[in-house]
Amino acid sequence: MASRREVAELAGVSEATVSRVLNGVGPIREETRRRVLEASERLGYVPSALARSFARSKSGNLGVVLPYVPKAHLFSAYFFSEMLSGIGSKARDNGLDLLVMFRTPGEVMNYTDLFRRQKIDACIILGARHDHDELAAIQQLDREGHPFCVMNQHFAGESFSEVDADHIEGSRLAVRHLTDQGYRSIAFLNGPDSYSNSQERMEGVRLGLQQAGMELDPSLLLEGNYSRRSGIEAAAIIAERLHEIDAVFAANDRMAIGVMHGLRERGVRVEDFPAFVGYDDSDAAEMAVPALSSVRVPFFEMGEIAVSKLMHPAGALQSPRTLLPTELIVRASSSRNVM
């Protein structure tokens, strides 16, 4: 399917001009109108219903809701920066502007109010938790018919538009890689259970161990909050059990690198580290010492797809949830041949 950018290039005009012509907005020179219509017909370009509503609305804004995390550099986190980059790239291609909004700490987000107060035309929700109040707020948004997409969070039993990655398979791959290397006492540092991807990572760990003929040891389950600091704190527990723990799987790279840092602070030499596998395959993973094996998640593509789903809603027979594949990237931290 042709894009608005391709129509604009063929007609020799801006994407905004293409939008105005196809949606009958504002005064347009007849010659310009003719070039745009001819280019559109030649390329077979048909703007979506949502694209037309953006063009005719007062804002033309796509809202992006982010969590408020005190004392955290949110935009430096690979998870958010990559997804926002993908969202921004696809929004720009469609002539849309982003309005980034943060949740108020301690309060339930009134998503429907955003459409009235902030005058957004659609929204993408990042960092949602699976609790009763959050679910109710999104259900209201759905009942009122506002276009939205939830990213990296799954609400089982609902038919919300969602974009996510296959965290069950990603975690299974990580655990099987460790067991195939001969590691048997594997500590798992997960994130809060209120996030569906934490629950899915846990399911993947259980599946990977089961396939290796092993059982999950509850004493090897640790919980952080996806921050580097929580990884440093978990290092205290892992350091005390280094005589038995031979591998660590962390639910994101920040926690994995935090554990590494915490072990160094306690005088543990790199050559005495357990094996490590992280998650996300952030830029920091390759620069870690040793280089960190990690599960790659296509965050940028997830952002692009979220915008595309809003611009071109799926048909009634298609699943509202889009699940992208994950991939294990093996580096020195988990390879017996390199460590």
VEXDREN-2710 file (C-alpha; in Angstrom, 1 decimal):
% VEXDREN-2710
k/r/px/py/pz
1/MET/0.0/0.0/0.0
2/ALA/1.4/3.4/-1.0
3/SER/2.1/6.0/1.7
4/ARG/1.2/9.7/1.9
5/ARG/5.0/10.4/1.6
6/GLU/5.1/8.7/-1.8
7/VAL/2.1/10.7/-3.0
8/ALA/3.7/13.9/-1.8
9/GLU/7.0/13.0/-3.6
10/LEU/5.3/12.2/-6.9
11/ALA/3.1/15.3/-6.7
12/GLY/6.0/17.5/-5.7
13/VAL/4.3/18.8/-2.6
14/SER/4.5/18.4/1.2
15/GLU/2.7/15.6/3.1
16/ALA/0.6/18.2/4.8
17/THR/-0.6/19.5/1.4
18/VAL/-1.6/15.9/0.4
19/SER/-3.6/15.7/3.6
20/ARG/-5.4/18.9/3.0
21/VAL/-6.3/18.0/-0.6
22/LEU/-7.6/14.5/0.2
23/ASN/-9.6/15.7/3.2
24/GLY/-10.9/18.9/1.7
25/VAL/-9.3/21.2/4.3
26/GLY/-8.3/24.8/3.6
27/PRO/-7.8/26.7/0.3
28/ILE/-5.7/24.8/-2.3
29/ARG/-4.6/26.0/-5.7
30/GLU/-6.4/24.0/-8.4
31/GLU/-3.1/23.0/-10.1
32/THR/-1.8/21.6/-6.8
33/ARG/-5.1/19.8/-6.1
34/ARG/-4.9/18.2/-9.6
35/ARG/-1.3/17.0/-9.1
36/VAL/-2.1/15.4/-5.7
37/LEU/-5.3/13.7/-7.0
38/GLU/-3.5/12.3/-10.0
39/ALA/-0.6/11.1/-7.9
40/SER/-2.9/9.5/-5.4
41/GLU/-4.9/7.7/-8.1
42/ARG/-1.7/6.6/-9.9
43/LEU/-0.3/5.1/-6.6
44/GLY/-3.6/3.7/-5.4
45/TYR/-3.4/5.6/-2.2
46/VAL/-6.4/5.6/0.1
47/PRO/-6.2/7.5/3.5
48/SER/-7.6/5.6/6.4
49/ALA/-10.6/6.8/8.3
50/LEU/-8.4/7.7/11.3
51/ALA/-6.1/9.6/9.1
52/ARG/-9.0/11.7/7.8
53/SER/-10.1/12.3/11.3
54/PHE/-6.6/13.6/12.2
55/ALA/-6.6/15.9/9.2
56/ARG/-10.0/17.4/10.1
57/SER/-9.4/17.6/13.9
58/LYS/-8.2/20.7/15.7
59/SER/-5.0/19.0/17.0
60/GLY/-3.6/16.3/14.7
61/ASN/-1.9/15.0/17.8
62/LEU/-1.2/11.4/18.6
63/GLY/-0.9/11.1/22.4
64/VAL/1.7/8.8/24.0
65/VAL/1.1/8.0/27.7
66/LEU/4.3/7.2/29.8
67/PRO/4.7/6.1/33.4
68/TYR/6.1/8.6/35.9
69/VAL/9.2/7.1/37.5
70/PRO/10.7/9.2/40.3
71/LYS/14.5/9.8/40.1
72/ALA/14.7/7.8/36.8
73/HIS/16.0/9.1/33.5
74/LEU/13.1/7.6/31.6
75/PHE/14.2/8.6/28.1
76/SER/17.6/7.1/28.7
77/ALA/16.0/3.7/29.2
78/TYR/16.5/1.6/26.0
79/PHE/13.0/0.1/26.4
80/PHE/11.2/3.5/26.2
81/SER/13.6/5.3/23.9
82/GLU/13.4/2.7/21.2
83/MET/9.6/2.4/21.3
84/LEU/9.2/6.2/21.2
85/SER/11.6/6.3/18.3
86/GLY/9.5/3.8/16.4
87/ILE/6.3/5.7/17.3
88/GLY/7.8/9.0/16.3
89/SER/9.1/7.7/13.0
90/LYS/5.8/6.3/11.9
91/ALA/3.9/9.3/13.1
92/ARG/6.1/11.6/11.1
93/ASP/5.6/9.5/8.0
94/ASN/1.8/10.0/8.5
95/GLY/2.1/13.8/9.1
96/LEU/1.2/13.5/12.8
97/ASP/2.6/15.2/15.9
98/LEU/3.3/13.5/19.2
99/LEU/2.0/14.7/22.5
100/VAL/3.9/12.9/25.3
101/MET/2.1/12.7/28.6
102/PHE/3.1/11.3/32.0
103/ARG/0.8/9.6/34.5
104/THR/0.4/11.5/37.7
105/PRO/2.1/9.5/40.6
106/GLY/-0.4/7.7/42.8
107/GLU/-3.4/8.5/40.6
108/VAL/-5.4/6.4/38.1
109/MET/-5.0/7.8/34.6
110/ASN/-8.2/9.2/33.1
111/TYR/-7.6/8.2/29.5
112/THR/-10.9/9.4/28.2
113/ASP/-10.3/12.9/29.6
114/LEU/-7.1/13.2/27.5
115/PHE/-9.2/13.2/24.4
116/ARG/-11.2/16.1/25.6
117/ARG/-8.7/18.1/27.7
118/GLN/-5.5/17.5/25.6
119/LYS/-7.4/17.3/22.3
120/ILE/-5.7/14.2/21.1
121/ASP/-7.1/12.0/18.3
122/ALA/-5.7/8.7/19.4
123/CYS/-3.3/7.4/22.1
124/ILE/-0.7/4.8/22.7
125/ILE/-0.3/3.5/26.2
126/LEU/3.1/2.5/27.6
127/GLY/4.0/1.1/31.0
128/ALA/0.4/0.1/31.9
129/ARG/0.1/-2.3/34.9
130/HIS/-2.4/-5.1/35.2
131/ASP/-4.4/-3.9/38.1
132/HIS/-8.2/-3.3/38.6
133/ASP/-8.2/0.5/38.3
134/GLU/-5.9/0.5/35.3
135/LEU/-8.0/-2.1/33.5
136/ALA/-11.2/-0.2/34.3
137/ALA/-9.8/3.0/32.9
138/ILE/-8.8/1.3/29.6
139/GLN/-12.2/-0.5/29.4
140/GLN/-13.9/2.9/29.6
141/LEU/-11.7/4.2/26.8
142/ASP/-12.7/1.2/24.7
143/ARG/-16.4/1.6/25.5
144/GLU/-16.4/5.2/24.3
145/GLY/-14.8/4.2/21.0
146/HIS/-11.6/6.2/21.3
147/PRO/-8.8/4.8/19.1
148/PHE/-5.9/3.5/21.3
149/CYS/-3.2/0.9/21.4
150/VAL/-1.5/-0.7/24.4
151/MET/2.2/-1.6/24.1
152/ASN/4.1/-4.3/25.9
153/GLN/1.2/-5.1/28.2
154/HIS/-1.4/-7.8/27.7
155/PHE/-4.9/-7.8/29.3
156/ALA/-6.1/-11.4/29.1
157/GLY/-9.8/-11.7/28.2
158/GLU/-9.9/-8.3/26.6
159/SER/-10.0/-7.4/22.9
160/PHE/-7.8/-4.2/23.2
161/SER/-5.6/-3.3/20.4
162/GLU/-2.1/-4.4/21.6
163/VAL/1.4/-4.7/20.3
164/ASP/3.8/-6.9/22.3
165/ALA/6.7/-9.3/22.0
166/ASP/6.8/-13.0/22.6
167/HIS/8.4/-12.9/26.1
168/ILE/7.5/-16.5/26.8
169/GLU/9.6/-17.7/23.9
170/GLY/12.3/-15.2/24.6
171/SER/12.7/-16.4/28.2
172/ARG/12.5/-20.1/27.2
173/LEU/15.4/-19.5/24.7
174/ALA/17.5/-17.8/27.4
175/VAL/17.0/-20.7/29.9
176/ARG/17.5/-23.4/27.3
177/HIS/20.8/-21.7/26.2
178/LEU/22.0/-21.8/29.8
179/THR/21.0/-25.4/30.4
180/ASP/22.5/-26.5/27.1
181/GLN/25.8/-24.9/28.3
182/GLY/25.6/-27.2/31.4
183/TYR/24.4/-24.6/34.0
184/ARG/22.0/-26.1/36.5
185/SER/21.5/-23.7/39.4
186/ILE/20.0/-20.7/37.6
187/ALA/18.9/-17.6/39.5
188/PHE/16.1/-15.6/37.8
189/LEU/15.8/-11.9/38.6
190/ASN/12.3/-10.8/37.4
191/GLY/10.4/-7.6/37.4
192/PRO/7.1/-6.8/39.3
193/ASP/4.3/-9.3/38.8
194/SER/1.9/-6.5/38.0
195/TYR/3.3/-6.4/34.5
196/SER/2.1/-9.1/32.1
197/ASN/5.6/-9.3/30.5
198/SER/7.0/-10.3/33.9
199/GLN/4.4/-13.0/34.2
200/GLU/5.3/-14.2/30.7
201/ARG/9.0/-14.2/31.4
202/MET/8.3/-16.4/34.4
203/GLU/6.3/-18.8/32.2
204/GLY/9.1/-19.0/29.7
205/VAL/11.6/-19.8/32.5
206/ARG/9.3/-22.6/33.8
207/LEU/9.0/-24.0/30.3
208/GLY/12.7/-23.8/29.5
209/LEU/13.6/-25.7/32.8
210/GLN/10.9/-28.3/32.2
211/GLN/12.2/-29.0/28.7
212/ALA/15.6/-29.5/30.2
213/GLY/14.2/-32.0/32.7
214/MET/14.6/-29.5/35.6
215/GLU/12.3/-28.0/38.2
216/LEU/12.0/-24.4/39.2
217/ASP/13.7/-23.7/42.6
218/PRO/11.7/-21.0/44.4
219/SER/14.8/-20.0/46.4
220/LEU/16.4/-18.9/43.2
221/LEU/13.6/-16.5/42.3
222/LEU/14.4/-12.8/42.9
223/GLU/12.3/-9.7/42.2
224/GLY/13.6/-6.3/41.1
225/ASN/11.8/-3.3/39.5
226/TYR/13.7/-3.3/36.2
227/SER/16.1/-0.7/37.5
228/ARG/19.9/-1.0/37.6
229/ARG/19.7/-0.2/41.3
230/SER/17.5/-3.2/42.0
231/GLY/20.1/-5.4/40.2
232/ILE/22.8/-4.0/42.5
233/GLU/20.6/-4.9/45.5
234/ALA/20.0/-8.4/44.2
235/ALA/23.8/-8.9/43.9
236/ALA/24.0/-9.0/47.7
237/ILE/21.9/-12.2/47.7
238/ILE/23.7/-13.7/44.7
239/ALA/27.1/-13.0/46.1
240/GLU/26.3/-15.0/49.3
241/ARG/25.3/-18.0/47.2
242/LEU/28.0/-18.0/44.5
243/HIS/29.1/-21.4/45.7
244/GLU/25.8/-22.8/44.3
245/ILE/24.5/-20.3/41.7
246/ASP/26.2/-20.9/38.4
247/ALA/24.0/-18.7/36.2
248/VAL/21.8/-15.6/36.4
249/PHE/19.0/-14.7/34.0
250/ALA/17.7/-11.2/34.5
251/ALA/14.4/-9.8/33.0
252/ASN/16.2/-6.8/31.5
253/ASP/19.8/-5.7/30.8
254/ARG/19.7/-2.9/33.3
255/MET/19.2/-5.4/36.2
256/ALA/21.7/-7.8/34.8
257/ILE/24.4/-5.1/34.5
258/GLY/23.4/-4.0/38.0
259/VAL/24.1/-7.4/39.4
260/MET/27.5/-7.4/37.6
261/HIS/28.3/-4.1/39.2
262/GLY/27.2/-5.2/42.6
263/LEU/29.4/-8.3/42.4
264/ARG/32.4/-6.2/41.5
265/GLU/31.7/-3.9/44.5
266/ARG/31.9/-7.0/46.7
267/GLY/35.3/-8.0/45.3
268/VAL/34.1/-10.8/43.0
269/ARG/36.4/-11.1/40.0
270/VAL/34.9/-11.2/36.5
271/GLU/36.4/-14.7/35.9
272/ASP/34.5/-15.8/39.0
273/PHE/31.1/-14.5/37.8
274/PRO/28.2/-16.8/37.2
275/ALA/27.0/-16.9/33.6
276/PHE/24.7/-14.0/32.7
277/VAL/21.8/-13.5/30.3
278/GLY/19.9/-10.3/30.1
279/TYR/16.8/-9.2/28.2
280/ASP/16.1/-6.4/25.7
281/ASP/19.6/-6.5/23.9
282/SER/20.2/-2.8/24.7
283/ASP/23.2/-0.9/23.5
284/ALA/24.7/-1.4/27.0
285/ALA/24.7/-5.2/26.7
286/GLU/27.4/-5.2/24.1
287/MET/29.5/-2.8/26.1
288/ALA/29.2/-4.7/29.4
289/VAL/32.2/-6.6/30.8
290/PRO/31.9/-9.4/29.9
291/ALA/29.7/-8.6/26.9
292/LEU/26.2/-9.6/27.9
293/SER/24.1/-12.2/26.2
294/SER/20.6/-10.9/25.9
295/VAL/17.2/-11.5/24.4
296/ARG/16.6/-9.1/21.6
297/VAL/13.2/-7.4/21.5
298/PRO/12.1/-5.4/18.4
299/PHE/11.0/-2.3/20.4
300/PHE/11.4/0.1/17.4
301/GLU/9.3/-2.0/15.2
302/MET/6.7/-2.4/17.9
303/GLY/6.4/1.4/18.0
304/GLU/5.9/1.6/14.3
305/ILE/3.3/-1.1/14.3
306/ALA/1.3/0.5/17.1
307/VAL/0.9/3.7/15.0
308/SER/0.1/1.6/11.9
309/LYS/-2.6/-0.3/13.8
310/LEU/-4.2/3.1/14.7
311/MET/-4.0/4.4/11.2
312/HIS/-5.2/1.2/9.6
313/PRO/-7.4/-0.8/12.0
314/ALA/-7.5/-4.5/11.5
315/GLY/-10.5/-6.3/10.1
316/ALA/-13.0/-8.0/12.4
317/LEU/-11.5/-11.4/11.7
318/GLN/-8.0/-10.4/12.7
319/SER/-6.6/-10.6/16.2
320/PRO/-6.3/-7.3/17.9
321/ARG/-3.0/-8.4/19.5
322/THR/0.1/-8.3/17.5
323/LEU/2.9/-10.4/18.9
324/LEU/6.5/-9.9/17.5
325/PRO/9.2/-12.6/17.7
326/THR/12.2/-12.3/20.1
327/GLU/15.8/-13.6/19.5
328/LEU/18.6/-14.6/21.7
329/ILE/21.9/-12.9/21.1
330/VAL/24.8/-14.9/22.6
331/ARG/27.9/-13.1/23.9
332/ALA/30.8/-13.9/26.2
333/SER/28.8/-13.6/29.5
334/SER/27.1/-17.0/29.0
335/SER/29.5/-19.0/26.8
336/ARG/31.8/-21.5/28.5
337/ASN/34.1/-21.3/25.5
338/VAL/34.7/-17.6/26.1
339/MET/34.3/-17.0/29.8
END
